[in-house]
Amino acid sequence: MSEAPIAQVLEADLTFLYGRFEAGVQVALDEEGRIRATGKLGLAPTRTFPAQALLPGFVNAHSHAFQRGLRGLGESFPAGAGSFWTWREAMYDLAGSLDGDAFETLCGRAFEEMRSAGITSVGEFHYLHHESELDFAFDERILAAAAKAEIRIVLLLAYYRTGGIGRPLAPGQRRFETPDLESYWRQVDRLSARLDPARQSLGIVAHSIRAASPEEIASLHGEARRRGLPFHLHAEEQQQEIADCQAAYGRGPLALLSERLNPGPFSTAVHATHSTSEDLARWLGPGARICLCPLTEANLGDGIADLPTMARWPDQLCLGTDSNARISMLEEMRWLEYGQRLSGERRGVLTDGDGEVAPFLLRAATANGAASLGLAAGEIAPGRWGDLVLVDLEHPSLAGATPRTLLAALVFGGGDEVIVETAVGGRFRRHRD
């Protein structure tokens, strides 16, 4: 850890440290914005936060920021019931309508909303690359939008070559195109030289088994591992994807990927909504991860994942806002559990070793997401970035909460209005008075 001098000493009434809220705790940050020390340090605080609680900033492991522009659209069904596939056509229409300025504005709006919801890091699963033919102009636009919002971003740069298994790209997918692996890696290298190392990094993505061949996915995964970069892809969100993959390759996507990739802690599958318990065990057993997006999966009618199986690997589950139809990590947390309560007709499906649900959910929204993205974040601990959330203890929705019950009160009863400030790398931004 850097021995840079301490630049800030923070002290809130309560601080979430090592799994519980404690009073009298100080958090010391260095000049880079990393945490140097925590605990009852006996230092003169540079800033105090009376009647507030300090938590690690939320980590949004899966976002498509431009889809914020769909909010309010596609929510009427004059021709009868819709589906993911009818929603996708509306998304293609939006993607085709955007110029660079409109795209950057939409992404910036999403990132600002994330900050006000306590999200300090985002894994931006980015596949809308081009303003005009194969110019990759939107890649730098999204980095610019993140920089303006001062949000930590892992740009998960998507490889997208085919429009379905064995099919060419459709007209609505042309702005997503990466024509081959060579051009993809050229763009990765070009962007690497333009990143702000204080808040920006890259990850490698194969969009899905629909958009890349198994051989291409294996090549991307292997090179990501060689470079020490996180690897993400969509998998098994829809039954049709599984049927198409079985028809083409004799097995579903997750089973195929487990065979071909040698997955590990740097590998994250997004959704796994319709994965079998056997395939989940093969993926999660070697340390690979799954990102769930409960609000988007509900909005699109995807289905409900087999979380009782996934929960056998609690440190490997993380959360994302995906389509950004609603940006609230607190709601993502509670609906991760609530969806299981509704489908299984029982309470307390996702519990830690003490039978508590809220710590399980908070870890999915913080430390687990950070691990999926390769970030030193998601915990208030030495060596981590000073990415923090401040919660108003006097807000009516938290009235009556004690240090012991505060986390459950926040996760199950609080809304984003309780979040008053966030910090990224120790730089604070006020959201509510």
N, C-alpha and C positions, 0 to 999 in steps of 0.2 A: 504494500500500500504506500502511496505517496506520503512523503514527510513534509509536504507543503504546510505552511502555517495555518492555524485555525483562523478562519475569516468570519464565521458566524457561530453563535451559540443560541440555539432555539429552546424555548421552554414553554410548553402548553400545560394546561391544567391536567390533562391526561395524554399519555402517549402509548400507542399500541406497539409493544415491544415484546418479542419472543412469545407471541400467542395470547397476550392479555393486555388490558389497559392498566397503566401504572401512573401514579402521581409523583411529582418531584423529579421527573426524568428530564435530562438535557440531551440535545442532539447537537454535536459539534460538526461543522462543515468546513472544508478547506477552500482555498481560493478557486479551485476547479469546480466546486459544487459537489464534491464527494463527501460522504460521511466519514469522519475521522474517528469519532468515539460516541458512545451512547451510555446513558446511565445517570447515576447521581454524581455528577462530575465536580460539583462545587465551584463552577466557573461563574463569572459575571455574565449574565445573559445579554446578548446584543438585541434580542427581541423576545418579548413574552406574548403569550396568546391566552389572556384570561377568558374563562368560560368557553374554551374551545378544546377539541381533541385532535391530536395529530396522528394520522395514519399514513401508510405507504400509498403513493399514487397508484391509481388503477392502471392496469395494462390491458389494452384492447388488442388482442392477438390477431384479429381478422376484420379488416374493413375494406369496403369499396366506397371511397369517399364520394365519388361523383354521383353515386346512386342516391345520395341525399336529395337530388333534384327530382326524384320520383315521389317524394312524400306528398300524399293526397291524391296521387294519380293511380290509376289501375285498381281503385277500390269500389268500382261499380261494375255490375255484371249483367248488362242487358241481354246478352246471348245465353245466359245460364251460368252455371258454376265455372269458375276459372281454375287455373292450376299454375304450377311453377312455369310451365312451358308457355302459357299465355302471358304471364308476367314477363317472361324473358323477351317477348316481342316488344313490349312497352319499353323495356330497358334498352333494347337495340335502337329503338326510335330516339330515345334520349341521347344515347352515345353518338348517333349519327348527326344530331342537331348541334353539337357543341363546337364552338371555336375555342381557341386557346384561352381567351379572356374569360369566357363563360365557364370553361372547365376549371380554371384556377379559382374563380369566385366560388363555385359550388364546393370544391374541395376545401377551400379556406373556411367556408361556412360550417362544414362538417367538423373540421379540426377545432374551430373556436367553440362549437357546441360541446365537443368532447372535453375540452379543458374545463368548461363550466360544470360538467358532470363528473369531474374528479379524475378524468383520464389524462395521464401525463405521458404515456407512451402508446404508440399505435403501430401495429404491423399492417402496413397498407399493401394489400394484395392487388397489385396494379397491372391491369391488362389492357386498358384503353390507352394505347401508346401514341397514336398518330393523329396529327392535325391534317396533314396531307400525306400523300403516299410514302409510307415507310420512312418518315422523318424523325420518329421517336420524340417529337417535340413536347408531348404531354408528360414525359418522364421528368424533365426538369421543371415543368410547371407545377407538378405535384410537390416536388421538393421545395419550391418557392412558397407554395401555400402553407406547408408545414412550418417553414422558417418564420413566416409572418405570425402564425399562431403560437410560436415558440413551444411546439410540442415535439417530444422526442419521436423520431420516426425510423422504423426499419422498412425501407422500400423493398417489398417482396416482389421482385421483378418477374413477371409471368411470361413463360414461353407458351405460345399459342399458335400452332401451325395448321391444325385441321378443324373442320367444322362438325365433326362427329367421327366415330371410329371408321376409318377408311373413306371419309368423305371430304371434299374440298370445303374451304371456307364459304359460308353464305355471304351475300352482300352485306348484311348487318354486322358481320364479324370482321370485315376488312380492316377496320381501324385497330384491331387487336393483333394483327399478324406479326409473327416473327418467322421469317421464311426458312431459316435453318439454324442449326446450333452455332455455326461460325459467326453469323451476324448477331446472334443473341449474346455470345461471350464478348464480342467487340463492344456492344452497348454496355454490358456490365463493367468492362474495364474503363470505358469512357466516363461512366457515371462515378465510378470509384474515385477518380481524380477530382471530381467536383463536389464531393460531400463535405459538409461541415462536420468534422470529427467530434465536436462537442455534443451534437444532437442527432446526427444522421449516420445510418449504416445501411447495408444491403443484405438481402436474403435472396435465395434462389427458389424459383417456383416453376413447376409444371402445372398448368391450369387444371388439368384433369385428364383422365384416360380418354376423354372425348377429344382433347385438343393436342395430344402428343402420343406417339407410339410408346409401347413398353420399353423399347430400346432407347428412345430419346429420353424417357423419364429416368431410366437407369444411368444414362450418361450424365444427365444434369445432377442427379443425386450424388453420383460418385465424385464429380468435380466440386460440388458444394462441400462435400466432406473433406476433400483434399485442401480446399481453401479455408476451411473452418467456418463456413457460413451456414446459417439455418436453411432448411429445405421444407417447403410447404406445398400442399396440393389439395384440391377438392376431391372428396371420395364418398361415394354411396349416399349422396343426398337424395337421389331419386331412384325409384324402382326401375325405371326405364334404362338408366345408365347401367345398372347391374345386369339387366337382361341383355343389353347390347354387348356388354363385355363378356358375358358368359357365351353368347353366340359366337363372338369373334375369337376368344382365347380359352374357352373351356372352364373358366372360373370367374368369380366376381372381382372387382377392382382391388379390394383390400387383400384378398388372398393372393392375387397376382403380384401386387406390390410387395407383400411380405416375402414372396419367393425371389423376386428379382432385385430387391434393393438392399438387403441386409440392413434393415432400419435400426435406428438407435435414437438416443436422446435429442439429436439434431433434426429429427424427422417428425413433421406434424401433418396429420390428415385432418382436414376440416370437414365437419358434419358427422360422417359415419352414422347417418340417421337409420339406415336399414341394414347395418352390418350384423352378422350373426355373432353369438357369443364366442364361437370357436375362432372366427376370423379376428375378432377384437383381441382375444387372448394371444393370438399369433403376432399381432401388431404391437400390442402394449407390453407383452412379456419381455422383449429385448430392450425396453426403455423408450420406445417411440411414444409420441404424444397425440392427443386428439383435442381439437378446438371445437367447441359447441357454441352455437349462436341462437339461444332460445327464442328471442323476440322475432328475428327474421324467419327462423324455421316455423314459428307459429303463423306469422304473417303470410308466408308462402304456402302454408298447408303441407309442409314437407312430411311431417310425422314426428314421432317421439322416439328418441334413441334409447338403446338398452343401457341406461345408466347404472343399474345395479351391477352389471358385469364391469363396466368401465370403472366404477368406484372401487374395485379391488386394487386399482393403481391410482390412488387419489392425487399424487403429486404430478401426474402426467395429463391432467385435464385442465384446459384453460378456456377462456371466454372471448368472444368477439361480437362486435355490433353489426358486422356483415353489410347489409343493404342500407343501414342507417335510417330505416323507417322510423325508428325511435332510438335516440341516443341516451342511454342511461345504464351504466354498469350496475347500479343498485338493482334495477329491474331485471337485468340479465341474471344476476346472482339469484334473486328470489325465484325467478321462473325456471331456473335450472332445477330447483327442488320442487316447485309447485307443479310443473308438468308431470313429474313422477307421482306426486300425490294424486293428481287427477286420474292418471292412467292406471295406477296400482291400488287406489283406494286405501292408502296408508300414509302415515306421516313419518318424517324422519328417515327418508331414503338415503340421503347423502350425509353421513355422520363421520366425525373423527373418532379417535380411540376413546374419547370421553363421552361419546354419544351426542356431541354438539354439532349442529348443522352450520351455524354461521361461520365458524372458523374454516370449515371445509370450503364454503362458498367464497370467502374472502381470499383464501389462498389461490383458488382458481382465477380470481380476478386480479391477482397481484403477482406473487412469486412464480406461480406456474406459467403465467403468460410471459413473464420476463425470461424464464428459462427457455421457453419455446422460441423466443426471438433472439436469444443469445445476448441478453442485456444484463448488465450489473445493476438491476433495479428490482422493485417489487417488495423490498423489505427495508425496514429501518435498522441497518446494521453496518458496521464499519466496512469500508470498501465499496459500498453501494452508492449509486448516485443519490443526491438529495432531491428525489422526486417525491413530493409529499402532498397530502390533502388535509385541509383543516375543516373540521365539522363544528357547527354551532351547537353547543350543549344546551343553550337556552331556547332552542327552537321548539315550538309547541309539540311537534311530532315526536320529540325525544323526552318530553316531560316525564319525570318519574324514573328514568333510567339510572341505574347505578353502574359503577365500573364493571361489575360482573355481568350485567344485562345489556350494557350499552351496545355491544356489537350486534346482538340479535335484534335489538330495537332498531338499529340503523338498517340492517339488511332487510328485515321484514316489515318495518313500519316507516322508514325514512324515505324521502324523495330527494331529488337533486337540489332542492331549495335549502337543504341543511349545509350544503358545501359552500363555504365562504371564500376560501382561497386555495390555490394550488401553487406548487413550486416545481420547476423543472431545473435540475442542476442547481438548486438553491436560489433560483430567481423566482420571486413570488409574483403572482397576479391575483388581484382582488376580483371576485365575481359578484358578490352580494354584500350589501351593507347590513 
